[in-house]
Amino acid sequence: MSDINTIIHDATIWLLIGFSIVTWVLIVVKAVQTSKATKQSRLFVDSFWSAQNLADAINQSDDAQGPTARIAQTGFKTLTEANEKTHQDLQQTWSRQDLLERHLRKQILAERRQLEKGSAVLASIGNNAPFIGLFGTVFGIIHALQAIAQSGSASMDVVAGPIGQALVATGIGIAVAVPAVLAYNFFVRKVKGIGADLDDFATDFVSLTQK
């Protein structure tokens, strides 16, 4: 039984270490992803609105990268393919303007989903890591108490070492959870900001086509 308690305690610590590695990998990946998306969108928006006319804006968007560029590409593609006539298929029963707004909304949702990937993992690790650490601590304490009972002494010198070692799992769990929660909150705000910029651009794009 003592060996089982030790195995569970050690396995919990290794699991938390694995969660920590996953957390920091996701933090780096998400930081690069959101920074790249923000930079690409900013450059494209500046280039788009500095175009002399709509034809130049279309040409600039063809080879551009980033969420905002893909929004514009979707809009231009929709305008090119759509018309005001009613066809037999449901896709073309929409007016040109309604079809444009619908496709832009779908593309914005697709961009947000792409930017939100990995956030659920960070949230799950942040919520569960302390409890996993506590789970390991429970079995560590059981093992420590068994060792104390076998030694036949309850002095501080005997108790402090095993109990302190058992509490390491809780400490690691908290250490894993804190960066995950902070990163999750940061990237949620970051994605919301990028999403708001995409909504603003889509609104301006629709207004531009109405002219």
Disulfide bonds with the S-S distance in Angstrom:
none
